[in-house]
Amino acid sequence: MARNKDVYEFLPAVLEVQETPPSPLGRIIVFTIILLFSIAVVWACIGEVNIVATAQGKIIPNGRVKIIQPLEIGTVREI
């Protein structure tokens, strides 16, 4: 291994980049991110929320209030 480092030191810069093996740290980081994302997706699919909170409130607009009405009044005959 020490001999290979000596060889890489004398290569030109471009060849050194091409010939030097990539660091495993990059792959470890990518696989960790993929693993954490996969765990989050599985947890979101399987997990349940048992607590539901309801509250009363009132919406107060900041500007002018505009009433919106349909052009024609319709009835639903069948669903």
Secondary structure as a PSIPRED ss2 file (coil, helix, strand):
# PSIPRED VFORMAT (PSIPRED V4.0)

   1 M C   1.000  0.000  0.000
   2 A H   0.000  1.000  0.000
   3 R H   0.000  1.000  0.000
   4 N H   0.000  1.000  0.000
   5 K H   0.000  1.000  0.000
   6 D H   0.000  1.000  0.000
   7 V H   0.000  1.000  0.000
   8 Y H   0.000  1.000  0.000
   9 E H   0.000  1.000  0.000
  10 F C   1.000  0.000  0.000
  11 L C   1.000  0.000  0.000
  12 P C   1.000  0.000  0.000
  13 A H   0.000  1.000  0.000
  14 V H   0.000  1.000  0.000
  15 L H   0.000  1.000  0.000
  16 E H   0.000  1.000  0.000
  17 V H   0.000  1.000  0.000
  18 Q H   0.000  1.000  0.000
  19 E H   0.000  1.000  0.000
  20 T C   1.000  0.000  0.000
  21 P C   1.000  0.000  0.000
  22 P C   1.000  0.000  0.000
  23 S C   1.000  0.000  0.000
  24 P H   0.000  1.000  0.000
  25 L H   0.000  1.000  0.000
  26 G H   0.000  1.000  0.000
  27 R H   0.000  1.000  0.000
  28 I H   0.000  1.000  0.000
  29 I H   0.000  1.000  0.000
  30 V H   0.000  1.000  0.000
  31 F H   0.000  1.000  0.000
  32 T H   0.000  1.000  0.000
  33 I H   0.000  1.000  0.000
  34 I H   0.000  1.000  0.000
  35 L H   0.000  1.000  0.000
  36 L H   0.000  1.000  0.000
  37 F H   0.000  1.000  0.000
  38 S H   0.000  1.000  0.000
  39 I H   0.000  1.000  0.000
  40 A H   0.000  1.000  0.000
  41 V H   0.000  1.000  0.000
  42 V H   0.000  1.000  0.000
  43 W H   0.000  1.000  0.000
  44 A H   0.000  1.000  0.000
  45 C H   0.000  1.000  0.000
  46 I H   0.000  1.000  0.000
  47 G C   1.000  0.000  0.000
  48 E C   1.000  0.000  0.000
  49 V C   1.000  0.000  0.000
  50 N C   1.000  0.000  0.000
  51 I C   1.000  0.000  0.000
  52 V C   1.000  0.000  0.000
  53 A C   1.000  0.000  0.000
  54 T C   1.000  0.000  0.000
  55 A C   1.000  0.000  0.000
  56 Q C   1.000  0.000  0.000
  57 G C   1.000  0.000  0.000
  58 K C   1.000  0.000  0.000
  59 I C   1.000  0.000  0.000
  60 I C   1.000  0.000  0.000
  61 P C   1.000  0.000  0.000
  62 N C   1.000  0.000  0.000
  63 G C   1.000  0.000  0.000
  64 R C   1.000  0.000  0.000
  65 V C   1.000  0.000  0.000
  66 K C   1.000  0.000  0.000
  67 I C   1.000  0.000  0.000
  68 I C   1.000  0.000  0.000
  69 Q C   1.000  0.000  0.000
  70 P C   1.000  0.000  0.000
  71 L C   1.000  0.000  0.000
  72 E C   1.000  0.000  0.000
  73 I C   1.000  0.000  0.000
  74 G C   1.000  0.000  0.000
  75 T C   1.000  0.000  0.000
  76 V C   1.000  0.000  0.000
  77 R C   1.000  0.000  0.000
  78 E C   1.000  0.000  0.000
  79 I C   1.000  0.000  0.000
